[in-house]
Amino acid sequence: MKYKYLLFFFALFFVHDVFAQITNPFSRLSVTDHPLRLYSPNQLTMVGTISQDNTILGIVKTPNNQVYTVKPGSQLGNNAYVVDVTTQKITVQQNNQMIELLLRQVK
């Protein structure tokens, strides 16, 4: 009888883990695996912002027309990260160089 309960609890935890992965597809995505790590800042285009309270997220478009949000600290490409996001530009630091992605109209 006690093995039946042990089997039940094992199945319960296993099913929970499987459903957690299905409902959250990015649960195993590490920072180094993020799709924006594949693109240098010069390949990205700023297409908008999202703001809530005092937080502003930048929206960038990749060369293959995928859209992602970035915030200060987000990593891009090789040795690049977002320093600042405003409604008009995203400032990125790559090595010791500052790069500005200016807001552009989406076609």
N, C-alpha and C positions, 0 to 999 in steps of 0.2 A: 504493500500500500504506500509506503513512504517513497518508493521509486517512482510511483505515478505522480506524486507531487513534485519531485525533483525534475522529472521529465516535463511537467507542465511549466515550471518556472524557467527552465532552460529554453523551451519553445517560446515563451512569452518574451524573454530578453532578446532572443534571436530575431523574432518577428519585428520587435520594436526597432532594432538596429537596421533591418532591411527597409522598413518604412521610413525611417529617418533619412536614409540615403536617397530614397525615391523622392521624398517631399522637398529635400534640400540638395539639389544637384551640385552645389558648390561646397558641400561640407568637407570634401577632401582636397579642395583646390588651395594650394599654398600660394604665398605671395610671389614666389619665383615662377609659378605656373600661370600667372594671370596673363590673358591674351595681350594686354598692353605692353608687356615686357618684350614682345616681338617687334615693336615699332620704335624707331627713334622719334624724338619730339618733332623733328622737321617733317615727318610723314603724317602727322596728326593735324586735324583741322578743328578749331573750336566752333561749335555750332549753336551753343546756348548755355544757359545756366538754370539751375533749380535752386530756389531759396526757401528756407523754412526757419522761422525765428531769426537768429543771427548767423546761421550757417548757409554758405553758398557752395554748391557743387557745380563744377564745370562739366559740360557735355562735349565730348570729343568724338570725331568720326575718323575711322581708320581708312586706308586706301581701298579696302574691300567693302566699304559702306556699313560696317558694324559701328554701333554707337555705344559708348561707355561713359560712366560718370567718374570724375576725378575730384580729389580734395587735396589740401595741403598734406604732403607726406606720401601721396600715391607715387609709386615707382613706374617709370616708363623706360623702355629701351634698355640700353647698357649704361649704367652709372648715371641715370637721370631721375629726378624726382620733382614733383610739383611743390613750389615754394608758396605761391599765392594764387587765389582765385578771386576775380572781381567780375562784375557783370559785363565788362568789355574785353578782358584778357585773362589768360592763364600764364603765369610766370613759372618757367621750368629752369632748374639748374642742372647742367650736364658738365661734369668735371668742374672746371672753374669758370664756365661760361653761362651767362643768363640768356634764356631764349624766351621770347614772348609769342604766344599763340593768340592772335587777335580774332575777335568775333567776326565770322563770315556768314554770308547768306547761303543757305542750303539750296541747291538747284535740283 
